[in-house]
Amino acid sequence: MKKTSLLLVIMVAFCLTEAEAYMEEYPPFPFKSKKLPPHLETEELIEFKGETTTRVEDLQVELSTIDVYDKLRIKDGKEIIFETEEGFTPFVFAVYYADLDNNKLKDIVIFSDYRSCGLGYKHRVDILFQVRRHTFSHIHYDTMSASLKDFVDINRDGVYEIIYTAFYAGQRHNYFVYSIYEIRDAKLYNANKKYSPAFPKFIWFTYKPNDKQSTRITREEREGYLKILPEVIE
């Protein structure tokens, strides 16, 4: 009974806590690490406070409210390069504009929330890579508690790597799982092997803060999860 009550309190706390790049009590990097890689820092392109329009360079970002949903439209000149549908289930809560792949052209990052609640937030990330001026390539993926801290420059080469977060229900324990992806040719490529042993990182969900790579997950569970992990996100 005590364990059930404690789990309920933890789940409620997750629902009420502001979403971060990863669960603050279960981070992919050690709590006291002094060598954290730099992460993406940029201002939001638009504030989600009623109907508004923002212009930056050749882009026009339009936000309007339809019923209870926010409709987002991004135009490059007269061309619409991104638009949510009416009643779009995950609602957009942040839009950023920054050069992710160091090609001297800024890309667009859009975070959306599936309105989930429980052990973290299920979010959708849309990235519009500007491969050439006025030419955008669109990818998207689902992750947990997305934020700019997911975009890290681990090898400090000016090109960001992306932390992909999942929650894995194992046979005996539950885990937060962090994988790392590299940006190449406007796609994301799994780079866990390149950055091993730091990634993938399986953190056992415990009743106290934890930042340690789990030794409790079995080899079969680990390999089973890695088999379903996408090698390329495009």
N, C-alpha and C positions, 0 to 999 in steps of 0.2 A: 504493500500500500504506500509506504514511504517513497519507494523508488518511482512508482507511478505518479505520485504528486509532484516529485522533483522534476520528472521529465516534462510534466505539463507546464510547470513554471518556466522551464528552459525554453519550451516551444513558444510560450506567450512572449517571453523576452525577445526572441528572435523576431517575432511579428512586430514588436514595438520599437525595435532598434533601427536606426538609420542604416541603410544598406552600404556596405563597403566592398572593396574589391574581393575580399575573402573574409571569412569569419574572423573577427579580430582575436578571438580566443583560440583559434586554430589556424595560424598563419602558415604559409609555405616556407617562410624564412624564420630562423630562430628569433625569439623575443628580443634577446640582447645583442643581436648581430650588429657589428659596427661596419659591415661591408655590404649593406643593402644596395642593390643596383638602383640607379636613378630611374624614376618613373615619369610618365608623361604628365606635364603640367601645362594647362592651358585654360582659358576662360570659356564658359559656356557660350555658345553662339546665340542662344535665345533663352529668355526667361519664360517659364510656363505659368504666366499669370494673366489669363484672359487672351482675347484676340490681339495679335500683334504681328508686325512684319519687320524683319531685319534684313539689311543689305550689307554684304561684305564682299569686296572685290566685284566679281561678276555674278555672284550668287544672290538670290533673293529667297529668304526663308520665311514662309508664311505659316502662321499657327492660327487655327480657328476652332471654335467649340461647336460640335454637332451633338445635340442631346447631352449625354454625359461623357462623350468621347472627345478627345482632342484630335483634330485632323492636322497632320503635318504635310506640307508640300515644300520641296526645295527645287528651285529653278535655276538653271545656268543660262542666263539670257532669257530666251523665250522657251527653251526646252525644259520640260519637267524631268528631273533625274531621280527624284524619289517622291513617293506619295503614299500615305497610308490610306487604306480603304475605310469606308464608313463602317463603324462597329468593329474596327480592328481590335482583336482581343487583347494583345499586349499593348498597353498604352505607352506612348513615348514620354520619357521624363527628362531626357538630357540630349543635347546635340553639341558636338565639339568639332573644331576645325584645326587640324594640325598635320604636319608632314610626318607620317609614320615610317615611310620607307626611304627617307633621305634622298628623294629624287628632285628636291627643290620645288615640288608642287604640293599644295596642301590637300589633305584627304578629309573626309567627313566621317565622324563616328556618331552613331545614334544608339542610345540605350532605351530599351522598352521593358516594361514590367508585365508579367503574366498575371499579376494580382494574386500570386501564390502566398501561402502563409505556412509556417511550420519551421523546419530546420533550414532556414535561410530563404532567399528570394530567388525564384527562377526568372531569369532575365534573358532577353534576346539582344544580341549585338548586331547591328548592321554597319558595315564599313563600305564606303564608296571611295576606292582608291583612284586618285587622279593620275592615270598612267601617262597621259599627255594633256597638254593644256586643253580644257573643255571636253576631255574624254574621260569618263569615269567607268570603273569596273566594280560591280556590286557583289559582295558576299555577305552571308549572315550565318550566325550560329547561336545556340542556346548555352547559357552558362549560369552560374550562381552569383548573385550579388555583384553585378558588374560595376566597375568604376575605373577611373584613370590609373589606379594602382595596378591594374591588370597589364598595363603596357609598360614593360621594363626594358631597359637597354643593358642586358646582362654583360655583353662583351664590349660595351661602350664604343660601338662603331657608328653610332648615329642612326642605326636602324633598330626599331623597337621589336622585341619579342613579346609574345602575348601569352598570359597565363590563362589556361582553360580550366575552369573549376567544375567539379561534379560531386554528387553525394552518392556513395556506393553502399548498398545494404549487403553486407557479407553474411556468411552462414551463422556466425556467432556474434559479430560486432559490426558496427556501422562506421564508415570512414568518410572524411573529406579527402578528395583526390585532386591533386594539382598536376597538370601537364603543361608543357611549354611548347609553343609553336613559333616558327620563324616565318617572316614575310618574304616571299619571293614571287616575282611576276604577278603581283596582285592576288596572291593566294596564300593560305597558311599551311605550312608543312610541319608535321610532328617532329620535334627535335629532342624528345626525351633521351634518346641514346647519346646524343651529342652532349647534353648537359647532365648526364648521369654522374654521380648518384643523387644529385639534388632533385632531379625529376625522373620519373613521376614520383610524387610524394603522397603516401597514404598516411593520413593522420587519424588515429583512433578517436572516435567521438566518445569522450569521457565526461564525467560530472565535474571536472575541473579543467582549467586552461591547459592546452597541450600543443606543443609545436614539434614533437618528435616523430621521426619516421617510424611507422609501426613495425614491430617484430611479431605481432600477433596474426597478421593476415597470412594465410597459407599461400604457397606457391601456386596452387591451382586457382585460388580466388584471384590472385594478382594477374596471372596469365589470362584468365577468363575475361577480366575487365579490359586488359590491354588489347585483346582481340577485337573488341567492339569499339575501341577508340578510333576515330577517323584519322587516317594518315594524312589526308589533304582536305582542307576546307575551302571550297570554291563556289 
